[in-house]
């Protein structure tokens, strides 16, 4: 089957089923998951499907609405826990300043910060702040802004302005998607502006993203691969994707 024929068949099948995972499509069409991700990217560019975590839905589907934090927190939990633990190795020395982005994996990082490392933590994420408030080894700064119900994160002009003057040692970023073609993306414009400001505020940027996010492209790009120093992910990453990220200058840590 030629690529064009396979992509047309994929689009038709996704339209019939409503939502299919990358693994299901790879099995159905007897191709690698890397090939499926490329096919889905091509189909999304021409408006036939929309990429979502780990798969795709029809372009017109209500399923493309951004998933809430509670739903995302229940997905790929073991991988996210391992990524959070691995991220501890990326912490700067005691006395440093870190920014922790909103996200289900970054919230887990907040829960495993070692007590022997004294840090100033800046965040716009209510769940992260709730985990760190009152801890004696953490000086916590909660950014201002409008809190989005979907992500429980402060966003808006006040949030971005507060980040503009900040110079942190390390930023730990979450993302809805990361691809070699389009960089890091999220569905919401205000979230993208805040994440962009977080990335620009730090000397070193560490992205925490389980492998279901790799190859996914959503509507708002907030960083390029060149803005990222380290990507921490799980063993589900395709070898070709890992090589591409490393070629772009990113250190890839696989848990």
SEZAGU-456085 format. One line per 3 residues: their letters; for each residue x, y, z of C-alpha. Coordinates in nm, 3 decimals, m for minus. Example, Ala and Ser with C-alpha at 12.3 -4.5 7.8 and 13.67 -1.06 7.14 Angstrom:
SEZAGU-456085
AS = 1.230 m0.450 0.780; 1.367 m0.106 0.714
This chain:
SEZAGU-456085
XXX = 0.000 0.000 0.000; 0.136 0.341 m0.097; 0.166 0.609 0.172
XXX = m0.115 0.816 0.021; m0.347 0.514 0.016; m0.259 0.425 0.374
XXX = m0.317 0.781 0.494; m0.655 0.795 0.320; m0.752 0.464 0.480
XXX = m0.635 0.591 0.820; m0.845 0.905 0.790; m1.150 0.699 0.696
XXX = m1.098 0.458 0.984; m1.051 0.740 1.236; m1.368 0.899 1.104
XXX = m1.558 0.575 1.157; m1.414 0.487 1.499; m1.400 0.839 1.644
XXX = m1.061 0.791 1.811; m0.771 0.554 1.750; m0.434 0.521 1.918
XXX = m0.101 0.520 1.740; m0.050 0.159 1.850; m0.387 0.051 1.709
XXX = m0.315 0.217 1.374; 0.033 0.064 1.357; m0.115 m0.281 1.416
XXX = m0.397 m0.230 1.167; m0.171 m0.112 0.885; 0.135 m0.324 0.975
XXX = 0.371 m0.026 1.001; 0.584 0.122 1.277; 0.447 0.374 1.525
XXX = 0.697 0.623 1.382; 0.534 0.584 1.039; 0.189 0.630 1.192
XXX = 0.295 0.953 1.362; 0.428 1.088 1.033; 0.105 0.988 0.858
XXX = m0.106 1.156 1.126; 0.101 1.473 1.102; 0.039 1.479 0.726
XXX = m0.334 1.421 0.777; m0.354 1.693 1.042; m0.182 1.944 0.813
XXX = m0.452 1.898 0.551; m0.728 1.911 0.810; m0.854 1.552 0.804
XXX = m0.767 1.454 1.163; m0.651 1.613 1.487; m0.365 1.474 1.692
XXX = m0.437 1.398 2.058; m0.232 1.227 2.328; m0.126 0.892 2.187
XXX = m0.346 0.896 1.877; m0.590 1.095 1.664; m0.956 1.192 1.634
XXX = m1.161 1.328 1.343; m1.094 1.697 1.277; m1.452 1.784 1.369
XXX = m1.463 1.576 1.687; m1.542 1.731 2.024; m1.270 1.503 2.160
XXX = m1.012 1.758 2.052; m1.119 1.981 2.342; m0.824 2.015 2.576
XXX = m0.830 1.746 2.839; m0.847 1.855 3.201; m0.573 1.809 3.458
XXX = m0.761 1.531 3.638; m0.796 1.326 3.319; m0.432 1.376 3.224
XXX = m0.315 1.291 3.574; m0.464 0.942 3.537; m0.286 0.869 3.206
XXX = 0.055 0.695 3.187; 0.099 0.727 3.563; 0.396 0.488 3.600
XXX = 0.589 0.665 3.324; 0.516 1.005 3.473; 0.629 0.895 3.819
XXX = 0.958 0.765 3.676; 1.012 1.085 3.476; 0.957 1.297 3.786
XXX = 1.213 1.095 3.982; 1.464 1.126 3.697; 1.406 1.503 3.684
XXX = 1.546 1.535 4.037; 1.890 1.471 3.886; 1.848 1.790 3.683
XXX = 1.803 2.014 3.986; 2.056 2.294 4.031; 2.261 2.328 4.352
XXX = 2.106 2.430 4.681; 2.013 2.798 4.693; 1.915 2.811 4.325
XXX = 1.593 2.930 4.159; 1.373 2.692 3.960; 1.046 2.741 3.774
XXX = 0.797 2.455 3.767; 0.538 2.465 3.491; 0.181 2.339 3.523
XXX = 0.126 1.977 3.424; 0.055 1.630 3.555; 0.422 1.524 3.541
XXX = 0.565 1.849 3.674; 0.325 1.824 3.968; 0.479 1.487 4.046
XXX = 0.824 1.648 4.045; 0.705 1.890 4.312; 0.617 1.588 4.525
XXX = 0.967 1.435 4.509; 1.190 1.740 4.557; 1.460 1.634 4.804
XXX = 1.444 1.798 5.145; 1.820 1.840 5.162; 1.819 2.082 4.866
XXX = 1.706 2.434 4.955; 1.539 2.599 4.655; 1.341 2.902 4.551
XXX = 1.051 2.766 4.344; 0.846 2.988 4.115; 0.526 2.844 3.970
XXX = 0.195 2.940 3.812; 0.043 2.599 3.892; m0.196 2.580 4.185
XXX = m0.137 2.201 4.238; 0.240 2.257 4.248; 0.203 2.542 4.495
XXX = m0.028 2.332 4.713; 0.234 2.057 4.735; 0.516 2.295 4.824
XXX = 0.347 2.551 5.049; 0.488 2.548 5.401; 0.787 2.322 5.331
XXX = 1.088 2.458 5.523; 1.339 2.395 5.242; 1.129 2.569 4.973
XXX = 1.087 2.943 4.928; 0.768 2.946 4.721; 0.662 3.221 4.480
XXX = 0.317 3.188 4.320; 0.277 3.387 4.000; m0.025 3.614 3.950
XXX = m0.291 3.570 3.684; m0.624 3.419 3.591; m0.648 3.053 3.692
XXX = m0.775 2.831 3.410; m1.020 2.563 3.530; m0.881 2.313 3.278
XXX = m0.521 2.319 3.397; m0.545 2.492 3.738; m0.270 2.726 3.615
XXX = m0.244 3.105 3.625; m0.217 3.262 3.281; m0.252 3.604 3.122
XXX = m0.061 3.929 3.088; 0.017 3.955 3.461; 0.170 3.606 3.459
XXX = 0.383 3.677 3.154; 0.494 4.016 3.290; 0.607 3.861 3.620
XXX = 0.813 3.604 3.431; 0.968 3.867 3.206; 1.187 4.002 3.485
XXX = 1.278 3.661 3.630; 1.612 3.488 3.576; 1.594 3.128 3.698
XXX = 1.858 2.858 3.693; 1.634 2.578 3.560; 1.281 2.565 3.422
XXX = 1.091 2.237 3.425; 0.841 2.250 3.140; 0.541 2.037 3.053
XXX = 0.396 2.015 2.703; 0.093 1.873 2.523; 0.309 1.777 2.228
XXX = 0.669 1.776 2.107; 0.773 1.703 1.750; 1.082 1.746 1.538
XXX = 0.884 1.949 1.285; 0.697 2.189 1.511; 0.871 2.194 1.849
XXX = 0.666 2.219 2.170; 0.294 2.293 2.149; m0.021 2.336 2.357
XXX = m0.383 2.397 2.252; m0.443 2.722 2.443; m0.299 3.060 2.343
XXX = m0.271 3.192 2.700; m0.104 2.873 2.820; 0.140 2.900 2.528
XXX = 0.230 3.258 2.618; 0.301 3.157 2.977; 0.506 2.853 2.880
XXX = 0.702 3.065 2.631; 0.783 3.312 2.908; 0.888 3.028 3.139
XXX = 1.126 2.889 2.878; 1.280 3.233 2.823; 1.322 3.296 3.195
XXX = 1.568 3.016 3.265; 1.930 2.944 3.184; 1.847 2.576 3.136
XXX = 1.520 2.421 3.016; 1.420 2.064 3.106; 1.109 1.919 2.943
XXX = 0.916 1.641 3.117; 0.707 1.452 2.860; 0.600 1.089 2.846
XXX = 0.631 0.922 2.506; 0.263 0.968 2.419; 0.341 1.339 2.369
XXX = 0.615 1.273 2.112; 0.507 1.343 1.756; 0.195 1.526 1.874
XXX = 0.138 1.876 1.734; m0.131 2.105 1.875; m0.225 2.453 1.762
XXX = 0.002 2.685 1.965; 0.381 2.655 1.950; 0.559 2.797 2.254
XXX = 0.916 2.674 2.208; 1.144 2.532 1.942; 1.372 2.234 1.993
XXX = 1.660 2.479 2.014; 1.509 2.622 2.333; 1.531 2.284 2.511
XXX = 1.839 2.151 2.688; 1.704 1.820 2.824; 1.406 1.599 2.742
XXX = 1.310 1.337 3.002; 1.076 1.071 2.868; 1.004 0.698 2.892
XXX = 1.115 0.392 2.696; 0.823 0.427 2.456; 1.015 0.686 2.255
XXX = 1.098 0.571 1.902; 1.469 0.537 1.827; 1.435 0.766 1.525
XXX = 1.271 1.036 1.738; 1.544 1.011 1.999; 1.813 1.046 1.733
XXX = 1.635 1.348 1.585; 1.609 1.522 1.922; 1.973 1.451 1.999
XXX = 2.074 1.583 1.657; 1.890 1.904 1.748; 2.119 1.935 2.051
XXX = 1.883 1.800 2.317; 2.004 1.561 2.584; 1.746 1.281 2.595
XXX = 1.705 1.098 2.926; 1.502 0.776 2.897; 1.356 0.633 3.217
